[in-house]
């Protein structure tokens, strides 16, 4: 009897998460050793409820379109395994005859995959577990970068290019714009907003990261100085930026609401900062929160991101067939002037519950913008050049 593989998706979806799913399905279909391919609907939470589908019956037409379909085709979840859950999951897999398990997700999903692999080893159950990285936060350790990041980086870079021209045009009406971007506890996404900046007048003019406390008095002074210099200001703020007191900057009184993994629910720092600008600087301020649109925008899918997500899925299946377990696929950038990506494996125990913050070498303390080292790191992940805009030279008449 051949091997049976089950794949699930977990955590916040991305623009290329289904490309990894397609990579898993096609690699499994191509292997004569694998005779069944199942999908866990809504991740491990759905698996606990017995929500499993037969992916082997999906049509070629569906699969052709799957790779460029955003979000999570299987459905996702944010579910932390409770005591006893690993045994319940393993029992489900045993009854299905599953030998191989692929879990596509980020840090919390790595924790889930690691717990299942560890419990299978403890109980002697024949189960191999491999995780595929997925997170727009780009905060997984060991891997050079994460599938999903290149596409959101492209989105926010273009969004800032466009928002900047809008604010520049409307400087007499709405001179201040604050754009709130994703990035749980790391500033990778916020830093990517600078990738379309070619001129000091181009946005963003100010960037605030979760790695650094934001002093509100300094913030107001920097906004006022930028406004005086350019006649307008476009500001990027990470959704989890904190004040000097260490508390999340939000529009409401302190709301310490957390999910099952202990992560804060977000409290709209852009709105609060816009209100502060209007109150103290007497300047009209608008704020934009792209929200979940930024993580799954298909017009901004990076071709590089799509390809790498697919290959990460394929490599997960290869690793399972090679007998590997309790590992995550990692992306490796070999040194050299030309960007390349290869793949390897790292222990899940070294990834789960660890975060990779934006390093000081990419965005030094006290600097307003990232370094060239960050641009060299991030630009190859965008999958192609960004739009190039112009400004009129404005030859004024004498009246």
Protein Blocks (a to p, Z undefined) as FASTA:
>chain_A
ZZddddddedjddfklmmmmmmmmmmmmmpmkbmbdcddehijmlmmnopacdfklpcfk
lmmmmmmpghjfnopadddddehklmmmmmmmmmnopabdcddddfklmmmmmmmmmmmm
mnopacddddddddfklpaghiabdchjlmmmmmmmmmmmmmmmmmmmmmmmmmcccddd
ehfkbcklmmmmmmmpcbfkbccfbdcdfkbccdfklmmmmmmmmmmmnopacddddfkb
ccfkopacdfbdcddddcfkopacdehlmlmmmmmmmmmnopacddddekjmlmmcfklo
cfklmmmmmmmmmmmmmmmmnopahiacdddddedjbdcdddddddfklmgopacdddfk
locghiabdcfklmmmmmmmnopacddddddehiaddZZ
